[in-house]
């Protein structure tokens, strides 16, 4: 069972590191795959897949062969999670990670990739706002219709009975 409580040695818990990564993360491998899965919401299978396809660098192993993730791994996972939340494809995430591995010489390319993706996200947000406006309109329309539908038409027995009981 994964523990998500702060450790007694002053180190941040796995869930704390994932939710608020440091700008200079600890590179010591100490988090188990079950802790990382619980903190990130990803399955152990997905974490192993991310490593296999190269979204994560090869993860350190304990003496018994169990994966141990560092705070740096969690910071990358948190960023990748945000990119997935915005709808970025795995292929584009891989492109970004590969550029990052090549170092500072690729900062411009990484920026271009993120700027292009930001435009896609802004368009999706605009589409969602327009869709929300349609939903609000329909809800308002049906609210008025429901109110009118609950009042029987004048001249009907139900209307006359309601009028007499009022």
Residue frames as qw, qx, qy, qz and C-alpha x, y, z in Angstrom:
[[0.000, 0.890, 0.457, 0.000, 0.00, 0.00, 0.00],
 [0.419, 0.472, -0.017, 0.775, 1.42, 3.40, -0.98],
 [0.343, -0.645, -0.415, 0.543, 1.95, 6.02, 1.67],
 [0.265, 0.707, 0.268, 0.599, 1.13, 9.61, 0.81],
 [0.439, -0.883, -0.144, 0.087, 2.02, 11.20, 4.13],
 [0.197, 0.871, -0.402, 0.204, 5.08, 13.42, 4.65],
 [0.829, 0.058, -0.469, 0.298, 8.15, 11.49, 5.67],
 [0.608, -0.768, -0.118, 0.164, 9.73, 11.87, 9.09],
 [0.695, -0.175, 0.149, 0.682, 13.15, 12.67, 7.60],
 [0.014, -0.659, 0.000, 0.752, 11.98, 16.04, 6.26],
 [0.092, -0.037, 0.722, 0.684, 11.58, 14.87, 2.67],
 [0.531, 0.172, 0.013, -0.830, 8.35, 15.72, 0.89],
 [0.660, 0.156, 0.715, -0.171, 5.84, 12.97, 0.24],
 [0.334, 0.139, 0.749, 0.555, 5.31, 11.62, -3.22],
 [0.129, 0.761, 0.620, 0.137, 1.90, 13.32, -3.56],
 [0.173, -0.878, -0.062, 0.442, 3.31, 16.67, -2.36],
 [0.336, -0.384, 0.540, 0.670, 6.15, 16.50, -4.87],
 [0.276, 0.361, 0.769, 0.450, 3.77, 15.58, -7.69],
 [0.039, 0.851, 0.523, 0.001, 1.22, 18.30, -6.91],
 [0.005, -0.994, 0.095, 0.049, 3.81, 21.07, -6.39],
 [0.880, 0.150, -0.030, 0.450, 7.15, 20.15, -7.98],
 [0.396, -0.749, 0.112, 0.519, 10.27, 22.07, -6.98],
 [0.470, 0.846, -0.202, -0.152, 12.19, 24.06, -9.58],
 [0.252, 0.580, -0.768, 0.103, 15.32, 22.14, -8.52],
 [0.901, -0.255, -0.071, -0.343, 13.97, 18.68, -7.69],
 [0.523, -0.512, 0.679, -0.049, 15.78, 16.09, -5.61],
 [0.621, 0.436, -0.565, -0.323, 17.29, 13.49, -7.97],
 [0.146, -0.275, 0.918, -0.246, 17.57, 10.75, -5.34],
 [0.562, -0.126, -0.661, -0.481, 15.37, 7.79, -6.31],
 [0.077, -0.086, 0.789, -0.604, 13.06, 7.01, -3.41],
 [0.617, 0.149, 0.222, -0.740, 9.42, 6.76, -4.55],
 [0.406, 0.051, 0.908, 0.093, 7.91, 3.38, -5.39],
 [0.092, -0.157, -0.678, -0.712, 5.80, 2.78, -8.46],
 [0.236, -0.605, -0.761, -0.021, 2.70, 2.35, -6.28],
 [0.209, -0.624, -0.278, 0.700, 3.33, 5.70, -4.58],
 [0.037, -0.239, 0.388, 0.890, 3.80, 7.41, -7.95],
 [0.136, -0.346, -0.810, -0.453, 0.69, 5.73, -9.36],
 [0.230, -0.679, -0.646, 0.263, -1.37, 6.89, -6.37],
 [0.184, -0.579, -0.075, 0.790, -0.01, 10.45, -6.54],
 [0.008, 0.243, -0.494, -0.835, -0.29, 10.85, -10.31],
 [0.687, 0.335, 0.299, -0.571, -3.45, 8.90, -11.02],
 [0.551, 0.487, -0.600, -0.315, -1.58, 6.90, -13.65],
 [0.980, -0.162, 0.039, -0.112, -1.48, 3.13, -13.53],
 [0.571, -0.533, 0.552, 0.291, 1.75, 1.24, -12.95],
 [0.703, 0.343, 0.539, 0.313, 1.32, -0.09, -16.50],
 [0.318, 0.921, 0.141, 0.173, 1.18, 3.47, -17.89],
 [0.315, -0.874, 0.347, 0.130, 4.25, 4.49, -15.87],
 [0.677, -0.214, 0.616, 0.341, 6.21, 1.55, -17.27],
 [0.583, 0.619, 0.449, 0.275, 4.94, 2.42, -20.78],
 [0.059, 0.997, -0.053, -0.008, 6.03, 6.06, -20.38],
 [0.463, -0.655, 0.539, 0.257, 9.50, 4.78, -19.50],
 [0.707, 0.118, 0.636, 0.285, 9.54, 2.27, -22.38],
 [0.495, 0.741, 0.361, 0.275, 8.60, 4.85, -25.05],
 [0.534, 0.190, -0.064, 0.821, 10.97, 7.46, -23.67],
 [0.204, -0.831, -0.205, -0.476, 8.68, 10.00, -21.99],
 [0.603, -0.766, 0.217, -0.044, 10.57, 9.21, -18.79],
 [0.247, 0.648, -0.716, 0.078, 14.27, 8.58, -18.53],
 [0.701, -0.057, -0.708, 0.053, 15.15, 5.06, -17.43],
 [0.571, -0.705, 0.074, -0.413, 14.00, 4.83, -13.82],
 [0.051, 0.511, -0.797, 0.319, 16.47, 3.76, -11.15],
 [0.816, -0.201, -0.500, -0.208, 16.01, 0.38, -9.51],
 [0.596, -0.654, 0.386, -0.261, 16.40, -0.80, -5.95],
 [0.128, -0.468, 0.873, 0.044, 18.75, -3.65, -5.15],
 [0.502, 0.167, 0.832, -0.165, 15.78, -6.00, -5.63],
 [0.214, 0.186, 0.710, 0.645, 14.94, -4.55, -9.06],
 [0.054, 0.777, 0.613, -0.134, 11.93, -2.45, -8.06],
 [0.282, 0.636, 0.191, 0.693, 11.56, 0.92, -9.74],
 [0.360, -0.627, -0.346, 0.598, 12.39, 3.96, -7.65],
 [0.277, 0.773, 0.308, 0.480, 11.35, 7.39, -8.92],
 [0.379, -0.134, -0.244, 0.882, 13.01, 10.66, -7.98],
 [0.106, 0.709, 0.362, -0.596, 11.35, 14.01, -7.37],
 [0.059, 0.445, -0.469, -0.761, 12.68, 14.97, -10.81],
 [0.016, -0.170, -0.922, -0.348, 10.76, 12.08, -12.36],
 [0.020, 0.636, 0.713, -0.295, 7.63, 13.27, -10.56],
 [0.057, 0.631, -0.017, -0.773, 8.14, 16.83, -11.81],
 [0.092, 0.190, -0.710, -0.672, 8.32, 15.54, -15.38],
 [0.040, -0.370, -0.924, -0.087, 5.24, 13.38, -14.86],
 [0.046, 0.668, 0.476, -0.570, 3.34, 16.36, -13.45],
 [0.118, 0.520, -0.300, -0.791, 4.24, 18.44, -16.51],
 [0.095, 0.008, -0.876, -0.472, 3.36, 15.62, -18.88],
 [0.024, 0.498, 0.838, -0.223, 0.06, 15.23, -17.06],
 [0.138, 0.664, 0.178, -0.713, -0.73, 18.89, -17.68],
 [0.135, 0.348, -0.605, -0.703, 0.13, 18.51, -21.35],
 [0.051, -0.219, -0.954, -0.199, -2.16, 15.46, -21.63],
 [0.077, 0.597, 0.624, -0.498, -4.92, 17.39, -19.86],
 [0.199, 0.618, -0.111, -0.752, -4.69, 20.02, -22.61],
 [0.828, 0.466, 0.237, -0.203, -5.01, 17.33, -25.25],
 [0.149, 0.730, -0.618, -0.251, -1.40, 17.23, -26.42],
 [0.937, 0.194, -0.256, -0.138, -0.67, 14.04, -28.30],
 [0.841, -0.425, 0.246, 0.227, 1.84, 11.53, -26.97],
 [0.738, 0.393, 0.169, 0.521, 3.86, 12.08, -30.15],
 [0.122, 0.843, -0.050, 0.521, 4.17, 15.82, -29.42],
 [0.634, -0.742, 0.195, -0.099, 5.00, 15.09, -25.78],
 [0.899, -0.084, 0.217, 0.371, 7.76, 12.77, -26.99],
 [0.508, 0.649, 0.074, 0.562, 9.04, 15.45, -29.33],
 [0.243, -0.893, 0.123, -0.359, 9.15, 17.92, -26.44],
 [0.805, -0.535, 0.246, 0.071, 11.00, 15.44, -24.16],
 [0.843, 0.200, 0.183, 0.464, 13.49, 14.58, -26.89],
 [0.268, 0.797, -0.019, 0.541, 14.18, 18.28, -27.44],
 [0.491, -0.822, 0.172, -0.230, 14.61, 18.82, -23.70],
 [0.913, -0.259, 0.192, 0.251, 17.14, 15.99, -23.53],
 [0.679, 0.469, 0.088, 0.558, 19.25, 17.75, -26.16],
 [0.480, -0.356, -0.248, 0.763, 19.66, 20.68, -23.79],
 [0.001, -0.698, -0.197, 0.689, 19.56, 24.47, -23.98],
 [0.089, -0.193, 0.585, 0.782, 20.24, 24.55, -27.73],
 [0.083, -0.372, -0.837, -0.392, 16.60, 23.44, -28.25],
 [0.020, 0.429, 0.530, -0.731, 14.90, 26.07, -26.08],
 [0.284, 0.302, -0.226, -0.881, 13.59, 27.87, -29.15],
 [0.387, -0.031, -0.817, -0.426, 12.16, 24.69, -30.64],
 [0.199, -0.346, -0.853, 0.336, 10.51, 23.75, -27.34],
 [0.122, 0.397, 0.268, -0.869, 9.04, 27.22, -27.09],
 [0.353, 0.170, -0.498, -0.774, 7.63, 26.98, -30.63],
 [0.336, -0.183, -0.915, -0.124, 6.06, 23.61, -29.84],
 [0.128, -0.442, -0.702, 0.543, 4.42, 25.00, -26.70],
 [0.183, 0.342, -0.012, -0.922, 3.28, 28.21, -28.42],
 [0.381, 0.023, -0.687, -0.618, 1.62, 26.20, -31.19],
 [0.325, -0.315, -0.887, 0.097, -0.03, 23.95, -28.64],
 [0.010, -0.367, -0.455, 0.811, -1.19, 26.96, -26.62],
 [0.328, 0.175, -0.295, -0.880, -3.04, 28.20, -29.70],
 [0.438, -0.152, -0.834, -0.300, -4.76, 24.82, -30.02],
 [0.246, -0.360, -0.760, 0.482, -5.74, 24.99, -26.35],
 [0.126, 0.300, 0.156, -0.933, -7.09, 28.53, -26.76],
 [0.418, 0.029, -0.553, -0.720, -9.19, 27.37, -29.71],
 [0.413, -0.259, -0.873, 0.016, -10.53, 24.44, -27.70],
 [0.109, -0.351, -0.562, 0.741, -11.39, 26.83, -24.85],
 [0.282, 0.196, -0.149, -0.927, -13.24, 29.11, -27.26],
 [0.475, -0.093, -0.750, -0.450, -15.14, 26.11, -28.62],
 [0.338, -0.309, -0.826, 0.327, -15.98, 24.99, -25.09],
 [0.054, 0.298, 0.320, -0.898, -17.20, 28.48, -24.14],
 [0.412, 0.088, -0.403, -0.812, -19.43, 28.55, -27.22],
 [0.484, -0.178, -0.843, -0.153, -20.75, 25.09, -26.35],
 [0.199, -0.299, -0.687, 0.631, -21.37, 26.19, -22.76],
 [0.237, 0.195, 0.029, -0.951, -23.37, 29.17, -24.04],
 [0.515, -0.051, -0.637, -0.571, -25.56, 26.81, -26.10],
 [0.429, -0.249, -0.843, 0.207, -26.09, 24.58, -23.07],
 [0.040, -0.264, -0.457, 0.849, -26.97, 27.58, -20.89],
 [0.369, 0.089, -0.260, -0.888, -29.44, 28.78, -23.52],
 [0.544, -0.142, -0.759, -0.327, -31.11, 25.37, -23.73],
 [0.323, -0.268, -0.765, 0.488, -31.27, 25.06, -19.94],
 [0.126, 0.232, 0.230, -0.937, -32.84, 28.51, -19.70],
 [0.461, 0.023, -0.497, -0.735, -35.26, 27.64, -22.51],
 [0.542, -0.207, -0.810, -0.088, -36.26, 24.39, -20.85],
 [0.153, -0.211, -0.634, 0.728, -36.56, 26.08, -17.47],
 [0.341, 0.169, 0.015, -0.925, -39.19, 28.41, -18.93],
 [0.572, 0.003, -0.653, -0.496, -40.85, 25.54, -20.76],
 [0.396, -0.163, -0.861, 0.273, -40.90, 23.42, -17.59],
 [0.071, 0.218, 0.469, -0.853, -42.51, 26.26, -15.63],
 [0.495, 0.152, -0.223, -0.826, -45.12, 26.74, -18.34],
 [0.543, 0.002, -0.800, -0.255, -45.67, 22.98, -18.61],
 [0.217, -0.165, -0.833, 0.481, -46.35, 22.70, -14.88],
 [0.303, 0.312, 0.316, -0.844, -49.24, 25.20, -15.18],
 [0.383, 0.388, 0.825, 0.148, -52.21, 23.56, -16.90],
 [0.052, 0.228, 0.409, 0.882, -53.70, 25.55, -19.78],
 [0.324, 0.136, 0.341, -0.872, -56.66, 27.81, -18.92],
 [0.693, 0.142, -0.180, -0.683, -60.05, 26.28, -19.42],
 [0.585, 0.108, -0.803, -0.044, -58.92, 22.72, -18.71],
 [0.749, -0.555, -0.315, -0.179, -60.27, 20.77, -15.73],
 [0.742, -0.163, -0.295, 0.579, -56.80, 20.67, -14.17],
 [0.197, 0.321, -0.056, 0.925, -56.49, 24.47, -14.46],
 [0.471, -0.563, -0.216, -0.644, -59.93, 25.04, -12.99],
 [0.825, -0.430, -0.356, 0.092, -59.21, 22.62, -10.13],
 [0.594, 0.014, -0.244, 0.767, -55.89, 24.37, -9.38],
 [0.044, -0.454, -0.056, -0.888, -57.61, 27.76, -9.42],
 [0.649, -0.574, -0.286, -0.409, -60.27, 26.60, -6.94],
 [0.827, -0.346, -0.315, 0.314, -57.70, 25.15, -4.51],
 [0.473, 0.263, -0.160, 0.826, -55.62, 28.34, -4.54]]
